[in-house]
């Protein structure tokens, strides 16, 4: 799982070929310095920056941008190098200090985009340069440490602090490289339009193998726990502190969050991503330009795109009457496929609802504070209390308050009406992985041939308009486990679900619905499910999964059954980890099942001894990286006997509830989003129908 670092914390690195991904709300310059065993930088030749972007094992971007990817191969590092410091700096033409921009986020990822460690650089103010991360060697193993050391004197002060006598000259060289146009700034996503509608971008035609030309790319990633990696993709170029990119690539943890300390929910469960703008044309530089070496045409074809034809353009809305917003169209966001466009569109809807609600609440707060101030001023003068002057002042203050609130409400209602219309168009167009269980698309369900980019875990809404539900989409493959909380929370103590047994039953029903959906959206043979039900308390609820034959085996019961399942899955994680770390993934035993595995645990910690508890924690921490995932149905209070031992376990899981609860928060403005689980409608046979097709496909696959 991803390590969320705080300043000074370190984390071991399990891979040697890495990417350092930087996301910020403003263009930054990325650089790096190499240090010896004493941390000393031996000279300018040990500094990588836009003017000299490559050294053995390390390459940085040539441009100042709001999103960066630094390539790193630790095996190719010279033996004398024991430390790599990642530096970020504000260009001279940018903001005057880091305190005026959103906190940058830095992630260490594998080449496949799997995030190993992330660090949000907070606490900066007057600084204009910062040492973000430090990768260092200890006894032939590499670790990463979150540093976050800022310098008000910029790159010159930072480099001087690292022992470079030519720090001033080197900092000037970097600025000159940026100013000459060797580093082109990439603009942040476009702001909201005047009429309140988010701008739509037509997806650029993807060049085929015989075409060349720049192609805009974006990556995107909703505590109160912040909304998780669910929902829209993660943005590559955040704006105003909010991720605003197209879903598809890992970014700072998605928009949904939970009080338990996880990530925020996006419509993908992560709440996140919105479409990102592409690079702007280069700004002509003044003065003599260095002659560029003659090269052949650059192939901009995406290395993972096998189709030789560009994706079809997104659908366009018919022209709107003058003065009226355009009619919504499903799939008009950017993306390579309709599913990706719908995913990005859901992200955009989530972001728009968060922003327009934040604007309304801010306007009401301002109106209220101004009214209080005006009343205090009017009544502080004793003369105003004589006659009708005080009453007139109060009436005037109330009138201004009402006018401001009515104006804000009108703007909110306009935006909500537009979002509601868009939701009514998008919801019926969603594929099974994104759709509610009552969507007619399930009646034509067929087992897919490919894994989708996300799966729906529920809906999110705000109290201003409870009827507008944004799909909470969780990115696949799962990067963290799920915890279905069967305990009573503050919001459920006084409602009809106060009965503990009823809550446990509902929690298990939610777990079965989530498990069935995960099985349904994976190709046959690509997803296996194991169940631990120590006392058999959930036998009735688990019946659809058991009868259909989609489980890897009957639910494990008793202490022996718990030990057997945990032992087999723990051994599986160990084998895969050893194979991957040894660079020999083909060395797994013959017939080894490489599919994703899900362990559903009911009534934890009943039936678990200390050894089983430690194995469960191990699976929660190490399993997701090698395809073993955890779904727990438990009441945290039941595990109080273990004390703080299990706190890391709860924090590592994405907390979901079996009943509506406002426990998720987005990372932009901190709204408390109400989460509603994705349950099968009462009396519907869609679950049995879908599971029957999954079981049939599995039998044919195993055939």
C-alpha positions in Angstrom: 0.0 0.0 0.0 1.0 3.6 -0.4 3.0 5.1 2.5 1.7 8.6 3.3 4.8 10.3 4.7 5.1 13.2 7.0 8.1 15.4 7.4 11.1 13.5 8.5 9.6 10.0 8.0 11.3 7.5 5.8 10.2 4.4 3.9 12.0 1.5 2.3 12.0 1.3 -1.5 11.2 -2.1 -3.0 12.0 -1.0 -6.6 15.0 0.5 -8.2 13.5 2.0 -11.4 11.2 4.7 -10.2 9.4 7.9 -11.2 9.1 11.0 -8.9 5.8 12.6 -9.7 5.2 16.2 -8.7 1.7 17.8 -8.7 1.3 21.5 -7.9 -1.2 24.3 -8.5 1.4 26.5 -10.3 4.4 25.9 -12.6 7.5 24.7 -10.7 11.1 24.0 -11.7 12.3 20.5 -10.8 15.9 19.6 -10.2 18.0 17.2 -8.2 21.4 17.0 -6.5 23.6 13.9 -6.0 25.5 13.5 -2.7 28.3 11.2 -1.6 28.3 9.1 1.6 28.6 12.3 3.7 25.8 14.0 1.8 28.2 16.4 0.0 27.5 17.6 -3.5 30.9 17.5 -5.1 30.2 20.2 -7.8 27.9 21.5 -10.4 28.3 18.3 -12.4 26.4 16.6 -9.7 23.3 18.8 -10.1 20.5 17.9 -12.6 18.3 20.8 -13.7 16.4 22.0 -16.8 19.6 23.4 -18.4 21.4 20.0 -17.8 18.5 17.6 -17.5 20.3 14.2 -17.4 23.0 12.3 -15.5 23.4 8.5 -15.3 20.3 7.1 -13.7 18.5 10.4 -13.4 16.6 12.7 -15.7 14.5 15.8 -14.9 12.0 17.7 -17.1 13.3 20.6 -19.2 10.1 22.7 -18.5 8.6 24.5 -15.7 5.2 22.9 -15.2 2.5 22.2 -12.7 3.1 18.5 -13.1 6.5 16.7 -13.4 7.8 13.2 -13.8 11.5 12.6 -12.9 12.9 9.3 -14.2 15.2 7.5 -11.7 17.2 4.3 -12.0 19.0 3.6 -8.8 21.0 0.7 -10.3 22.5 3.1 -12.8 23.7 5.5 -10.1 27.5 5.9 -9.8 28.9 4.0 -6.8 30.0 7.3 -5.2 26.4 8.5 -5.1 24.6 7.7 -1.8 21.9 10.4 -1.8 19.6 12.0 -4.3 17.8 15.1 -3.2 14.7 16.2 -5.2 14.4 20.0 -5.4 11.5 22.2 -6.4 11.6 26.0 -7.0 9.3 28.7 -8.1 10.4 30.3 -11.4 11.2 34.1 -11.4 8.1 34.8 -13.4 5.8 32.9 -11.0 4.4 33.5 -7.5 6.6 35.2 -5.0 6.4 32.4 -2.3 5.2 28.9 -1.7 2.8 30.2 0.9 0.7 31.8 -1.8 0.1 28.6 -3.8 -1.4 25.1 -3.0 0.9 22.7 -1.2 2.8 20.6 -3.7 2.5 16.9 -3.7 5.4 14.5 -4.4 5.0 10.8 -5.0 7.5 8.0 -5.6 6.0 5.5 -8.0 7.0 2.4 -9.9 7.2 2.5 -13.7 3.6 1.1 -13.8 2.3 4.0 -11.8 2.0 2.1 -8.5 2.5 4.7 -5.8 5.1 3.6 -3.2 5.2 6.7 -1.1 3.6 10.2 -1.1 4.3 13.4 0.6 2.3 16.7 0.7 4.8 19.5 1.4 2.9 21.6 3.9 4.1 24.4 6.3 5.8 26.5 3.6 5.4 30.3 3.6 8.1 32.7 2.4 10.2 30.0 0.8 10.7 29.9 -2.9 12.7 26.7 -3.1 12.4 23.4 -1.2 14.2 20.1 -0.8 11.1 17.9 -1.2 12.4 14.3 -0.9 15.7 12.6 -0.3 16.5 9.1 -1.6 19.4 7.6 0.3 21.4 4.3 0.3 21.8 2.3 3.5 23.7 -1.0 3.3 22.9 -1.6 -0.4 19.2 -0.8 0.2 17.5 2.5 -0.8 15.0 4.4 1.3 13.1 7.6 0.7 12.7 10.4 3.3 10.2 13.3 3.4 12.3 16.4 3.9 10.3 19.6 3.2 13.1 21.9 4.0 12.4 25.3 2.4 14.6 28.3 1.6 13.4 31.9 1.3 16.6 32.7 -0.7 15.5 30.4 -3.5 17.7 27.9 -5.4 20.9 29.9 -4.7 20.5 29.6 -0.9 19.4 25.9 -1.2 22.4 25.0 -3.3 24.8 26.9 -1.1 23.4 25.0 1.9 24.4 21.8 0.2 28.0 23.0 -0.1 28.2 24.3 -3.7 30.5 27.3 -4.0 29.1 28.1 -7.4 25.5 28.2 -6.1 24.7 31.7 -7.3 26.0 31.0 -10.8 24.2 27.7 -11.0 20.9 29.2 -9.8 21.3 31.9 -12.5 21.9 29.2 -15.1 18.7 27.5 -14.2 16.7 30.7 -14.4 18.3 31.5 -17.7 17.3 28.1 -19.1 13.7 28.6 -18.0 13.6 32.2 -19.4 15.2 31.1 -22.8 12.3 28.8 -23.4 14.3 25.6 -22.7 11.6 25.1 -20.1 8.1 26.0 -21.4 5.5 26.7 -18.7 2.4 24.5 -18.8 -0.7 26.4 -17.8 -3.0 25.2 -15.0 -6.5 24.0 -16.0 -8.8 26.8 -17.3 -10.9 28.6 -14.7 -14.6 28.3 -14.3 -16.5 30.2 -17.0 -18.5 33.2 -16.3 -21.9 31.4 -16.7 -20.9 28.9 -14.1 -20.5 26.0 -16.5 -17.2 24.2 -16.5 -15.4 24.4 -19.8 -15.4 21.4 -22.0 -12.4 20.3 -24.0 -12.7 18.3 -27.1 -10.5 15.3 -26.9 -7.5 15.8 -29.2 -7.2 13.3 -32.0 -4.5 10.7 -31.0 -1.8 10.6 -33.6 -1.4 7.2 -35.2 1.9 5.5 -35.9 2.4 7.5 -39.0 1.5 10.8 -37.4 3.5 13.2 -35.3 2.6 16.3 -33.3 2.3 17.3 -29.7 -0.5 15.7 -27.8 -1.8 17.0 -24.5 -1.7 14.5 -21.8 -3.3 14.5 -18.3 -3.5 12.3 -15.3 -5.8 12.5 -12.5 -6.4 11.0 -9.1 -12.4 12.2 -2.9 -11.7 12.1 7.7 -13.3 13.1 8.1 -11.4 10.9 5.8 -10.7 12.5 2.5 -12.6 11.0 -0.4 -10.6 8.0 -1.6 -9.2 7.0 -4.9 -12.6 6.4 -6.1 -14.4 8.3 -8.7 -12.8 10.4 -11.3 -9.3 10.0 -12.4 -6.5 11.8 -10.7 -5.6 15.2 -12.0 -2.1 16.0 -13.3 -2.3 19.7 -12.9 -4.1 20.9 -9.8 -5.6 24.3 -9.7 -6.2 26.4 -6.6 -5.3 23.4 -4.5 -7.8 21.1 -6.1 -7.0 18.3 -8.5 -8.4 19.1 -11.9 -7.3 16.4 -14.3 -8.7 13.5 -16.2 -9.0 10.3 -14.3 -6.7 7.5 -15.2 -3.4 8.2 -13.5 -2.6 8.0 -9.8 -2.3 11.4 -8.2 -2.5 12.7 -4.7 -5.2 10.6 -3.1 -8.6 10.8 -4.7 -11.4 12.9 -3.2 -13.2 10.8 -0.6 -12.0 10.6 2.9 -13.0 9.1 6.2 -12.6 10.1 9.8 -10.5 7.1 10.1 -7.6 8.8 8.3 -7.8 7.5 4.8 -8.0 9.1 1.4 -10.9 11.2 0.3 -13.7 9.8 -1.9 -14.0 10.7 -5.5 -16.8 9.6 -7.6 -14.4 6.7 -8.0 -14.2 6.3 -4.3 -11.2 8.0 -4.7 -14.1 11.4 -5.1 -10.1 12.0 -7.6 -10.4 13.8 -11.9 -11.3 16.6 -14.3 -9.9 17.2 -17.7 -6.5 18.9 -17.7 -5.4 21.4 -20.2 -2.6 20.7 -22.6 0.7 22.6 -22.9 0.6 26.0 -24.3 2.7 27.0 -27.4 6.2 28.0 -26.5 6.8 31.6 -25.8 9.3 33.1 -28.2 12.6 33.8 -26.4 14.6 37.0 -26.8 18.2 37.0 -27.8 20.2 34.5 -29.8 18.9 30.9 -29.6 21.0 27.8 -29.6 20.8 25.8 -32.8 18.7 22.7 -32.3 20.3 19.4 -33.4 18.7 17.9 -36.5 16.4 15.0 -35.5 13.9 12.8 -37.2 10.1 13.2 -36.5 9.1 12.6 -32.9 6.5 9.8 -32.4 4.0 10.9 -29.9 2.0 7.7 -30.0 1.1 6.5 -26.5 3.3 3.4 -25.9 0.4 1.5 -24.4 -2.1 2.2 -27.1 -2.2 -0.6 -29.6 -4.8 0.8 -31.9 -3.5 2.4 -35.0 -6.6 4.6 -35.4 -7.2 7.7 -33.3 -10.1 7.5 -30.8 -13.4 8.8 -32.1 -14.2 12.4 -31.1 -16.5 12.8 -28.1 -20.2 13.5 -28.7 -21.1 17.2 -28.9 -24.2 18.9 -27.7 -26.6 20.6 -30.1 -26.3 24.4 -30.2 -28.0 26.0 -27.2 -30.4 29.0 -27.5 -28.8 32.4 -26.9 -28.2 33.0 -23.3 -28.9 29.4 -22.3 -26.3 26.8 -21.2 -25.5 24.0 -23.5 -27.5 20.8 -23.2 -25.6 18.1 -21.3 -24.3 15.1 -23.3 -23.0 11.9 -21.8 -19.4 11.3 -22.5 -18.3 14.8 -23.7 -15.2 14.8 -21.4 -11.8 13.9 -22.7 -10.6 10.3 -22.9 -9.5 7.4 -25.1 -12.7 5.5 -24.7 -16.3 6.1 -23.8 -15.8 4.6 -20.4 -12.8 6.9 -19.7 -14.8 9.9 -20.9 -17.7 9.0 -18.6 -15.3 8.5 -15.8 -13.8 11.9 -16.3 -17.2 13.5 -16.7 -18.3 12.1 -13.3 -15.1 13.6 -11.9 -16.0 16.9 -13.4 -19.5 16.8 -11.9 -18.1 16.0 -8.5 -15.7 18.9 -8.7 -18.4 21.3 -9.9 -20.7 20.4 -7.1 -18.0 20.8 -4.5 -17.0 24.2 -5.9 -20.4 25.7 -6.4 -21.5 24.6 -2.9 -18.3 26.0 -1.4 -19.0 29.3 -3.1 -22.6 29.4 -1.8 -21.6 28.5 1.8 -18.8 31.2 1.7 -21.3 33.8 0.5 -23.7 33.0 3.3 -20.9 33.1 5.9 -19.8 36.5 4.5 -23.4 37.8 4.6 -23.8 36.7 8.2 -20.6 38.1 9.4 -21.2 41.5 7.7 -24.7 41.6 9.2 -23.3 41.0 12.7 -20.6 43.7 12.1 -23.2 46.2 10.9 -25.5 45.6 13.9 -22.6 45.9 16.3 -21.5 49.2 14.8 -25.1 50.6 14.7 -25.8 49.7 18.3 -22.5 50.6 19.8 -23.5 54.3 19.6 -26.0 55.0 22.5 -27.7 57.6 20.3 -28.8 55.0 17.9 -30.9 53.4 20.6 -33.1 56.4 20.8 -36.1 56.6 18.6 -36.3 54.4 15.5 -32.6 54.6 14.5 -31.8 51.2 16.0 -34.7 49.5 14.4 -33.9 51.1 11.0 -30.3 49.9 11.3 -31.4 46.4 12.1 -33.8 46.3 9.2 -31.2 47.6 6.8 -28.7 45.1 7.9 -31.2 42.3 7.6 -32.3 43.5 4.1 -28.7 43.5 2.9 -28.1 40.0 4.4 -31.2 38.7 2.7 -30.2 40.2 -0.7 -26.8 38.6 -0.5 -28.1 35.2 0.5 -30.8 35.3 -2.2 -28.2 36.2 -4.8 -25.9 33.3 -3.7 -28.9 30.9 -3.6 -29.9 31.9 -7.2 -26.4 31.2 -8.5 -26.4 27.8 -6.6 -29.8 26.8 -7.9 -28.7 27.6 -11.4 -25.6 25.4 -11.1 -27.5 22.6 -9.4 -30.1 22.6 -12.1 -27.4 22.2 -14.7 -25.7 19.5 -12.8 -29.0 17.7 -12.2 -29.7 17.7 -15.9 -26.2 16.4 -16.6 -26.7 13.6 -14.0 -29.9 12.6 -15.7 -28.1 12.2 -19.0 -25.0 10.5 -17.6 -26.5 8.0 -15.2 -28.3 5.9 -17.8 -25.2 5.9 -20.1 -22.9 4.4 -17.5 -21.4 0.9 -18.1 -22.1 -1.9 -15.5 -18.9 -1.2 -13.5 -20.1 2.4 -13.0 -23.8 1.9 -12.8 -26.3 1.4 -9.9 -27.8 -2.0 -9.5 -31.2 -0.7 -10.7 -29.7 0.5 -14.0 -31.2 -1.4 -17.0 -27.6 -2.0 -18.3 -27.4 -4.9 -15.9 -30.1 -6.8 -17.8 -27.8 -7.0 -20.8 -24.8 -7.9 -18.7 -22.1 -10.1 -20.1 -18.8 -11.1 -18.4 -16.2 -8.5 -19.6 -13.0 -9.3 -21.5 -11.0 -6.5 -19.8 -10.7 -5.0 -16.4 -12.5 -1.6 -16.2 -10.7 1.5 -14.9 -12.9 1.9 -11.9 -15.9 0.4 -10.0 -18.8 2.0 -8.2 -19.0 1.6 -4.5 -21.9 4.0 -3.8 -23.1 7.6 -4.2 -22.1 10.9 -2.6 -24.4 13.9 -2.0 -24.5 17.2 -0.1 -27.3 18.5 2.1 -27.9 21.5 -0.3 -29.4 19.0 -2.8 -29.7 15.4 -1.4 -31.4 14.3 -4.7 -28.2 14.9 -6.7 -26.0 11.8 -6.3 -22.5 11.7 -7.7 -21.2 8.1 -8.3 -18.4 7.2 -6.0 -16.0 5.3 -8.3 -13.0 3.4 -6.9 -10.0 2.9 -9.2 -8.9 -0.6 -10.1 -6.9 -2.5 -9.2 -7.6 -1.8 -5.6 -4.8 0.1 -3.8 -6.2 -0.3 -0.3 -8.6 -2.6 1.5 -12.2 -1.8 2.4 -13.8 -1.8 5.8 -17.6 -2.1 6.0 -18.3 -0.6 9.5 -20.9 -2.6 11.3 -20.8 -0.4 14.4 -23.1 2.4 15.4 -21.8 5.9 14.6 -22.8 9.3 15.8 -25.2 9.7 13.0 -26.9 6.3 13.4 -27.4 6.3 17.2 -30.8 7.8 17.0 -32.1 6.4 13.8 -34.0 3.2 12.9 -30.7 1.3 12.5 -29.7 1.6 16.2 -30.1 -2.2 16.6 -26.7 -3.8 16.5 -27.8 -7.0 14.9 -29.6 -5.1 12.1 -26.5 -3.1 11.5 -24.4 -6.2 11.2 -26.8 -7.7 8.8 -26.9 -4.6 6.6 -23.1 -4.4 6.7 -22.8 -8.0 5.4 -25.4 -7.3 2.7 -23.3 -4.3 1.6 -20.2 -6.5 1.6 -21.9 -9.1 -0.6 -23.1 -6.4 -3.0 -19.6 -5.0 -3.3 -18.1 -8.4 -3.7 -20.5 -9.4 -6.4 -19.8 -6.2 -8.3 -16.0 -6.8 -8.1 -16.5 -10.3 -9.5 -18.9 -9.0 -12.2 -16.5 -6.4 -13.6 -13.4 -8.7 -13.8 -12.9 -11.2 -16.7 -13.4 -14.8 -15.9 -10.5 -16.3 -14.1 -9.1 -12.8 -13.1 -10.6 -12.4 -9.6 -11.0 -14.9 -6.8 -12.9 -14.5 -3.5 -12.3 -16.1 -0.1 -14.6 -15.7 2.8 -14.0 -16.0 6.6 -17.1 -16.3 8.7 -15.8 -17.9 11.9 -19.2 -18.5 13.6 -21.3 -18.9 10.5 -23.3 -15.8 11.5 -23.5 -14.5 7.9 -24.5 -17.8 6.3 -27.9 -16.5 5.1 -26.5 -13.3 3.7 -23.7 -15.1 1.9 -26.1 -17.6 0.3 -26.1 -15.9 -3.1 -22.3 -16.1 -3.4 -22.2 -19.7 -2.1 -25.1 -21.0 -4.2 -23.8 -19.6 -7.4 -20.4 -21.2 -6.9 -18.3 -18.1 -7.5 -16.3 -18.5 -4.3 -12.9 -20.1 -4.2 -14.1 -22.4 -1.5 -16.8 -22.6 1.2 -16.7 -19.9 3.8 -14.1 -20.7 6.4 -15.4 -21.3 9.9 -13.8 -21.9 13.3 -10.3 -21.1 14.4 -8.9 -23.9 12.1 -10.6 -22.5 9.0 -9.4 -18.9 9.8 -5.8 -20.2 10.2 -6.0 -22.2 6.9 -7.2 -19.3 4.7 -4.9 -16.7 6.3 -1.9 -19.1 6.0 -2.5 -19.8 2.3 -3.0 -16.1 1.4 0.0 -15.0 3.5 2.2 -17.6 1.7 0.9 -16.3 -1.6 1.9 -12.8 -0.8 5.4 -14.0 0.3 5.9 -16.0 -2.9 4.9 -13.2 -5.2 7.0 -10.6 -3.2 10.1 -12.9 -3.4 9.6 -13.4 -7.1 9.2 -9.7 -7.9 12.0 -8.5 -5.6 14.3 -11.2 -7.1 13.5 -10.0 -10.6 12.1 -13.4 -11.5 8.3 -13.2 -11.8 8.4 -16.2 -14.1 9.9 -18.3 -11.3 6.5 -18.9 -9.5 5.5 -22.5 -9.0 3.8 -24.2 -12.1 0.1 -23.6 -12.1 0.3 -20.7 -9.7 -2.9 -18.6 -9.9 -1.9 -15.1 -10.7 -5.4 -13.6 -10.6 -6.4 -10.9 -8.1 -7.7 -12.3 -4.8 -10.2 -10.8 -2.3 -10.5 -11.9 1.3 -13.9 -11.0 2.9 -13.7 -11.2 6.8 -16.9 -11.2 8.8 -17.2 -10.6 12.6 -13.6 -9.7 13.2 -12.0 -10.3 15.7 -14.2 -13.3 16.6 -12.2 -16.5 15.9 -8.8 -14.7 15.5 -5.9 -15.4 17.8 -2.8 -13.2 18.0 -1.1 -15.0 15.1 -4.2 -14.6 12.9 -4.4 -10.9 13.8 -0.8 -10.4 12.7 -1.4 -12.2 9.5 -4.4 -10.1 8.8 -2.4 -6.9 9.3 0.3 -8.3 7.0 -2.3 -8.9 4.3 -3.7 -5.4 4.7 -0.3 -3.8 4.4 1.5 -5.9 1.8 -1.3 -7.7 0.0 -2.6 -4.9 -2.4 0.8 -4.5 -4.0 0.8 -8.2 -5.1 -2.9 -8.6 -5.9 -4.4 -9.7 -2.5 -7.1 -7.4 -1.2 -9.0 -7.2 2.1 -12.7 -6.4 2.8 -13.5 -6.4 6.5 -17.0 -6.4 8.0 -16.4 -5.4 11.6 -17.2 -3.0 14.5 -14.0 -1.3 15.6 -15.2 -1.4 19.2 -15.2 -5.2 19.1 -11.4 -5.1 18.8 -10.8 -2.7 21.7 -9.2 -5.6 23.7 -6.2 -5.3 21.3 -5.7 -1.7 22.3 -3.9 0.6 19.9 -2.3 -2.5 18.2 -4.9 -2.5 15.4 -5.1 1.3 14.9 -2.8 1.1 11.8 -5.1 -1.6 10.4 -8.2 0.6 10.5 -6.4 3.6 9.1 -5.1 1.6 6.2 -8.6 0.7 5.0 -11.2 2.8 3.3 -14.1 3.0 5.7 -17.6 2.5 4.2 -20.9 2.3 6.0 -24.0 0.1 5.4 -26.3 3.1 5.9 -26.1 6.7 4.7 -23.5 8.7 6.7 -21.6 12.0 6.2 -18.2 10.6 7.1 -16.4 11.4 3.8 -14.7 14.7 3.0 -13.2 16.1 -0.1 -9.6 17.4 0.0 -10.3 20.7 -1.6 -12.8 22.5 0.6 -13.6 19.9 3.3 -17.2 19.3 2.6 -18.8 16.6 4.6 -20.2 14.3 1.9 -22.9 11.8 2.7 -22.1 8.4 1.5 -24.8 6.0 0.4 -23.8 2.3 -0.3 -24.5 0.7 -3.6 -27.0 -1.9 -2.6 -29.2 -4.2 -4.6 -32.9 -3.1 -4.6 -35.2 -5.1 -2.4 -36.9 -7.9 -4.3 -34.5 -7.6 -7.4 -33.1 -10.7 -8.9 -30.3 -8.9 -10.7 -27.6 -10.1 -8.2 -28.5 -13.8 -8.8 -28.6 -13.2 -12.6 -25.2 -11.6 -12.7 -23.6 -14.2 -10.4 -25.0 -17.0 -12.5 -23.3 -15.6 -15.6 -20.0 -15.1 -13.6 -20.1 -18.7 -12.4 -20.8 -20.0 -15.9 -17.9 -18.0 -17.3 -15.6 -19.3 -14.6 -16.6 -22.9 -15.3 -15.9 -22.5 -19.0 -12.6 -20.8 -18.2 -11.5 -23.6 -15.9 -13.0 -26.1 -18.4 
